[in-house]
């Protein structure tokens, strides 16, 4: 009897051990589940394991934008205004919405600013008369799984509503540890004839960081780029990456923008401000640096400009987050081409 009990106990121990091993191995392959769904107003919502990550908004301004964007642990990683009025946030530059792209001079058309950006004087009215829009046309793909993808095509319209440029963009949402990552691939394509993009300070892919993170808030916020320039000294400098970090909801968090080597005019100049604007601007070479050559570029019919960037929303500062190493890894990755949709046109970089 004792032997039988001993054998049974041994078997139970072995079964328990096996179950622990199986459970452990089952956990090794676990991956976050991204879900991407079209939302009211024609936008899209991205969740990760049922929790909000980001929303793509297409019907609230003169250009599409991502807002809100939730970082590691869930806090918001952009200023909320003008989408939402939050105590303590500045109400400057109402066109700086979340994460978006704009350009102040596409054949004389301004998609950077909005009507609310200007006053009522004569000069302001003349500036507002140049306002155009980037109008969302259709989704080329919405997909979830181990990553999330929003692939869209838009039209750049002049003030009369005439299309002057196509804007194809693909957002890929992923995780790197607990850092949240958004790859932003944008192609600007001259599908409606030749077009000139002027040398402008206010142009490019940008994010408006949380108020508490800004250098001007004097709560410990910092800007640093791959060349080691910091804070105001990083403005207009060309660099492979730039990081903005500081306190958000009681923790030190940051957002790094990595500029892929295949991106137009890499390494890009950075229109990054201590008040919270954070822009990769390869267009305004002379506007940012008077000693530079003009950044104006003319696209012939079918011509294409490719912009390739990765946003890393991370914990800690740029050293704790290993941003330099993350950039090296990103730089080795091939960026899949856009232009698979026939009506966009193959073009050329």
Protein Blocks (a to p, Z undefined) as FASTA:
>chain_A
ZZmmmmmmmmmmmmmmmmmmmmmmmmmmpccdddddddehhiacddeehiafbdcdfklb
cbdcddddddehhiacbdfbfkbccehiacehkllgcjadddfbgghiafkbcfklpcfb
fklmmmmmmpccdddfbdcbdcedjbdcdddddddddfkopafbdcddddddddehjacc
dddddddddfebcadddddfbgcjdddddfklpmklonopacddfkopahjllgopacfb
dcddddeehiacdddddddfkbghiacdddddfklpacddfklmmlmmmkbccfbdcdde
hiacdddddddddehjfklnommmmmmmmmmpccddehkafknonajZZ
